[in-house]
Amino acid sequence: MEDVHRMTNKYASAYWGVAGILILLLGMIRATQPSAPQPLRTGPVMVNGYPEYHVNGKPFFPYIAAFFYHRLPADLWEPALLKLKEIGFNTLDLYIIWNWHQPSEDRLDLDGHTNPRRDLKRLLALADALGLKVILRPGPYIFNEWRNGGYPDWLMRKPGFHISPSAIIEGWFPIPSSIQYFDSESAARLWLENETHWTYTAKWFADVWKIAGPFSASRGGPILAVQIDDDLAIGYYNHNGSTFWRYIHQYQQLLARAGVDVPLFINAAFMRDTAGANNPPEGDPLWIIGQWYLRTGTPRLEEGDVASLQYAVEVLKTQPLFPPWMIEFNTNQYAGPQDTHATIIAPPRDLLLAARVLYQNGLRGMTIYPAQDTLYPAGWEFPPANYHYTWESALDVALRERRERLWALKRDGAFIEGMGSLLADTHEQADIGLIYTLTAYPQERMRRKEMAEFARRLVTLQQLAYHARIATEYIDLMHEPADHLSRYRLAFLPVAPFRKVTSHSTSGERLEMTERAQHKLIHYVRSGGTLVVLPELPQGRALNVLFPLSPLGLSPVEERVADVILPRGWRVRAMGARTRFHSRSIKNVRPIAFEADGKTILGYEHRFGRGKVIVLGFDFFSWVPHAPVPTLGRWSPSVELTPEEQRRALRVLDWLLSEAHVRRSVVPLVTSSDPLDVYLYATLLVSNEADQRYGFIAVTNWKRGGRRADVRVTDPRTREQLVLPNVYVPGRDSVLLPVRVPLNRLVERNGLRGNFAADEELIYATAEVTSARFANRFLTLELYAPGPAEIALRTNDPPLGNVESDGEILLTTYDRSTRLTRIEVPAGQAPDYRRTVRIPFPFQPVLNLKANRAVLPGDVLHVQVELNNPWERPLSGRLMIKTPDPWPAVSTREVRIPGRTPLPGMRFSHRSFEFQVPVPSDALPGSEWELRACLQGEATWCSEPLQLRVVEPIQWSLEPRADFPLRDDVRLPTRPPLWAVTLPGQIAFDLRLKNPLHRTIEVNVQPEGKALWFELDRERLHLAPGQETSISLIVWPRPRPGASRTATGLYPFTIRMEMSHQTIELPVFLVGIRRGEALIYWFDFDRDGSDDLTLENEHLRAIIMP
């Protein structure tokens, strides 16, 4: 792996110099002295010219859940985070909203002292305790459909903001934040002129980082990156000039002064010059992280949306210094101001489809925005939203699951948890490059109409390549290093129509490419590349060496469609005006395209240096249909072609591939009568590391029915052809299939690899491998297998025994000459299609872990390791317990096991060892963790993971449930539980208790409350391990002292559950109302930290929220 790419910017160290996290091996039991800790990088790194993000020195794929904690009851944070981690999320996206945390100038709350929902410190500690990483977004502007865009109203009333009091009261945004979506320069200028804004923002950043700084990745914490402001540089047409970059630099300086020491980014969807942010005209290198939403008003993802998805990730990939991530992504849209339900809801599978298309085009970080519906604290809504901030997400506000939508998140979560490190270390293998022309021209001279035409030609050519099963990638001539152009044997330069510049230049001068872009093109061709220019010639004085035949003129415009003759006698339909060229005999130049008369030249080839230029003066691709790209609008095809004419147009790309000696990297071996039917959309993802060339084949099926095909792929290691047989993808589904993955990399987990030879590998699997582990001589693969599949392994030894899957013996063959094992795997059961395959290998040392699986926070877990030696020779090495990341390390010990006695039936010699594993005191009940025992000797052998669950000392529930109905299908439990009873009367409760521990516990239950009678059927219980029981509790209000009858009112009481080392107190409220009377009281029904005014009688409860 190469070292981090050196940046010339003097501020680069602020980004790349993120301090590593130290992994310490501490001695506890007669342990050997640990070796010196080694710093491991967390942050962006460069691997063979490809940017990756590493955590603790390993490639990291962030699967991010947008977590709107300010819209969620604070007591639900822990269960929500546990649920998100269970789904597979490894990172949280947190908006830190200024006006929420500082509602008045003299009242700052980042620790929850005014409202538990404001306890940022606790939230970051929870994330850290769960091993979740964090992306921090402190504003100051926050869109997020939040009141005033996150700006405090007290600040907006100060000089410099120029916003009316009525707009502040209604919740509208500051003026610059509103206009930045279409005029970045003007918005930046207005902010730069507002000194008040900068003074208070500096203090806000300092306040936030005072709390967040200890959680920075540079100090071993979870915070990976920090966003500047929100929704900046949005849109293709939005020009971001010197004023904008001065404005961004101002933010960078404020954050640096506050102490922020992790990479900074902006959330810029479809930014025109994305790569330029990595080397801005002023300030530090800036990371652009994008966003993508399904088109507004669209109820379903269509195959044509691949254009928008590809475009979204391709512009992010043009960044030379940072990996492509998305900070906002969804296929649904939030509920409008009059709606309690989201009205635009795409089918659940669309979420998976869209995400997988992004992955297969190179996206390496994804945020589901959001994964859970939430509820505004009363009064904090944005005018076009309402109380219900619902997207019909996988989880509702009370954490109830919407199964079908959850399926999509769990599919990706399982894959990223098991294979994310491998995926993060890959890039899309492009067959051809597409010159991203928009940045190749002076930005200040570009006009909107011109930009639209550049984009139209780029995207339609990209879409034509999609239908021709050709993988494309954008090339940014202004920012991509010249040597990176050699990645593409064939590159296309789509040129927009010429026009005359009427401003910023001499009248009559045509728009020219920048000198840098011109010289990059010349260097590319001279170095051996094939450049295809169409349908016109670009302007630039230096480019004359590439284009020796000058244009003769254009064909008549009225000839909308005409035939063009190509080599081999091929005919293709050309759209619109065509460029004609002079017929002259020039060395190294030959005509290759003609009008139908066979004489008028419409294209030529020019050999130059070690490469060549192919000029095509006609448009053969504008007929391609696709859905609109956001911010660029909808384009209608200029003409419609017959299927045969479409087939001819696609053959032009075949001819151009052959001219450049380019072979498609991956192709499903099936044909369709419809030339636009790709059948299965497939791309190849190849590892960035030069010494380990593995990959994934990403295969997506847009159609409703399942499809099956052999898939031919260019072997990422040998560059030869490899065929994966009988690949099956269900309708509206997508799979990522491993190719040539070294087994040690495949099973790597928590820094431990398997005990395989360097050349032992998984050749391919035609089912999706979601996780792999090697323990106690078994290679275990977890699969998503919607159809019969095949696994091909290359190993030095055949499987030693039966290969099994879920109790079924699988058909397995082994070829000793090729060392190839083939395993036939039946389809899994719907709807999850899961299969677990266990492959036995020759006898090795076996380690077995024994311990109680239920643990308490702060406990010391006693772990027994049984070590079995299958050999006649002694076994020695360092025995260790591998604890999960947030847990303290456990000591190692040197061990020696004698060889087994060579007697019949004696398979092992064994010894047992005991370790003490401290459970962190802040471990969250409900969280699950893995322990493994490993022996490091002549090789490394590990046990199967032992699954631990952190529990409360007792589990309880109280029936009947007390819920607050939010809408017809969502109910939020009240906290504390609150019930109404008509007086005189009583209410019966069922208190259910369970002992989750592996030891007997004694519980003493005692209700306490004033003006109440209690009847309890049992007070003292002895619960055996795992035992469940219930207690009947009857409660009825009684007259207060001196009163003749029971009065209408609130009757609070507490249920105390006392155990040997802990007491749990459960507060409960009764609302007692006599017939014909009413009660006014305060109670926080929506749990936003502010009590709600409640009017209640025996028939009706009216709740007034502030």
Order of alpha helices (4+ residues) and beta strands (2+ residues): alpha-beta-beta-beta-beta-beta-beta-alpha-beta-alpha-alpha-beta-alpha-alpha-alpha-alpha-alpha-beta-alpha-beta-beta-alpha-beta-alpha-beta-beta-beta-alpha-beta-beta-alpha-beta-beta-alpha-beta-beta-beta-beta-beta-beta-beta-beta-alpha-beta-beta-beta-beta-beta-beta-alpha-beta-beta-beta-beta-beta-beta-beta-beta-beta-beta-beta-beta-beta-beta-beta-beta-beta-beta-beta-beta-beta-beta-beta-beta-beta-beta-beta-beta-beta-beta-beta-beta
